[in-house]
C-alpha cells in the first residue's frame, strides 16, 4: 500500500516552505492550468494562506537574524575601540603619575595590588535541602555563600521558628551529615554562614522525619 511520506517535524523551515510550494504548484496551479487533483479547493486555499503566513514570518525572522549579526559586529567594534582608548588613557595617567599612588587613585582606574575587600558579613544561606540516607541520620546541603569561611548547623525537635535550636555541627563545607538523631522524630534544621566580618542570617528552617 502506497502512502504519503511527510515527516514534517523533521523538516526545517526552508524545507517546509519548499514542500508547500511543490504541492501548491500541483494542486493549485496558476490559471488557466487545471489542478492535478479535483475537489481540493478549500484545502489548498487554506494551505496557500498558511504558506504565505509562514513565508512572511520566516523572512521576518531571517531578516532580524541578519540585522542582529550586524548589530553585534557594530557593538564588538565599538567595544574594541573603547578598550583601545581606555588603555591609551591608562598609559597616559601612568606616565603622568610616575608611580604616585594619590595621582593614580584619582584617575578612577583600579590599582594593582589593591584588592577589593568586603567588610560585610556573609549573606543568608539559601537552597537548604535535607535527605535521609540511613536510620538516625539526615544529610543536608545548600548553596555556597560568598564571604563564608565556615557554616554553623543547628537543629530543633520543637517549633520550626522558635525552636529551641542548638548547634549540632560546624563545618567548612556546604554539604554535611548529622547522625545519632531520634528516629521517627521530625527534626528542623537551619544553617548560617560565618565570615571574617561576622555572622550571616539564619536560613529558612527545613524539617524532615528521621528514619
N, C-alpha and C positions, 0 to 999 in steps of 0.2 A: 504494500500500500504506500503510495507516494503522498507525502505531506509537505507543508511549508516549513522551511528551516529559518527560524528567526534569531534566537539568541540575542535579543535586543539589549539585555542587561550587560552583555559583554562588548557592545559596540561603543566606541567613543562618539563625541558629538559630531565630528566630521562624517563618520561612517553612518550615523543615524540619518543625517541630512542627505547623504548620497543615496541611501536606500529609499528614502521618501521621494527623491527626485526621479529615481528609476521607476518606482511603482506608479507615480503620478503620470509619468510620460506614457505609460501603457494604458492606465485606467482612466485618465482624464487628460488626453492629449489636446493640444490647441485645435480649435475648429478650423477647417471643416472635417478633420480626420476623426473617424468614429472610434470610440473606446474599444479595446480588445475584448472586454467582457461587459455585457449589458447588465443593467439593473443595479449598479453600484453607485448611482449618482450621489445619494445622500452621504454615503460612507466616504467616498473620495473627496467630496466637498469639505467634510469635517476634517479629513486628513490634510487637505490643502491648507485650511485655516491654521491647523496645528503646526504644519510645516513652516508656514510663513512666520508664525509667532516664535517658533524655535530658532529659525534662521536669524530673526531680528535680535533675539535675546543672546544668541551665541556671538553675533557680530559685536553687540554692545560689550559683551564680556571680553572678547579678544581685543577690542579697541582699548578697553580700560586696562588690560594687562600691558599692552604696548605702552600706554601712557604712564603706567606705574613704573615700568622699566626706565623710561626717560626721566621720570621724577627722581628715582633712586640714583641714577647716574649723576643728575644735577646736584642732588644732596651730597653724594660722596665727593664730587669735585669741590663743592663749596666747603665741606668739612676739611678736606685736604689743604685747601688754601688757608683756612683758619689755623690749622696745625702749623703750617709753614710760618705764618705771621706771628703766632704765639711763640714759636721757637726763636724767631728773629728778635722779638721784643724781650724775651727772657735773656738772650745773649747780650742785648744792649744794656739791660738792667745789671747783669753780672759784671759787664765791663765797667760800668759807671760806679757800681758799689765797691768793687775791688775787695770783696770779702767782708765788708762791713755788715753785720747781722741786722742792725737797725734799718739801714737803707734797703737791704734785701727784703726784710719783713714788710716794709711799707709798700712793696710792689703788688702784694696780693698773691704772688706765686708761692706755692708750698716750699718750705725749706728742707734741704737734705738733712737727715739726722734729727728731724723734729716730728716724731710720730704723734699722731693724734690719740690722746689718751682720754678715755671717758671717765668721769668722776661719778657716774650714776651707778646705782646697784643693778643687778641683773633684772631682766623682765620676768613676767609671770610665766610659770610652766604651763604649757598647753599640750593638748593631744594625749593626755594621760589615759592609758588603757590597761586593763587587767585581764589575765588569763589564769586558769587553774591547771598547772602542769601535773600536779600529783596531790595525794592526800596531805592535808595540813599545810599546803603551800599556795602562794599566789605569786605570779610573775607580773611585773609592771614595766611599762616603757612609755616614754613621752618624747616630745621633740627636744633636741638640744637647745640650750638657751645661750644667747650671746652674753659674754662677760661672766659666765658661770665658771667657777673653779671647782665646785662640788655641789651635791644635792642632798637635802635632808628629806627623808620619807617618814611620815607619821601615819599611825593607824588608830582606829577607834571602833569599838563594838557598840557604841551608843548612838547618839544623834549625828546625822551626817554633817550638820552645820556646827552645832555647839559641842560635839564630842562627848566626853573629854578625849582629846588626842594625846598620844605620847610618841616620842621618837623611837622608831624601830630600826632605822638604818641611815647611815651617812655614806655616800658613795661619790666617786668622781664620774660615774657613767650614768647615762640616761636610760639604761636598762638594768633592772635589778630583780632580786628574788627574795621573798620573805618566807621563812619556814617556821615550823612549830606553832602554827596558828590553830585556833579551835575549830575542828571540823564541824560542819553544819551551821556555823555561825556566819552571819553577814558581817563582813569587815569593811569599813570605809577607809580609804587611803587618800592622802594628799601629799604633794611634794612642792618644795620651793628650791630655788637656786641660791647659792651662796657665792658672792664675788668679793673682789678686793675692797669694794666700796659699800659693802653692806649686804643685806638680805633682800631677796626678791619676794613678791607677794606669793601667797599660797595658791596652788592650783585649785580648780574646782574639784570637790571630793568625788571620788568614784568608788562604788561599792560592788562587792561580789561575795557570794556564799562560798565559803571554803569547803572543798570536797573532803 
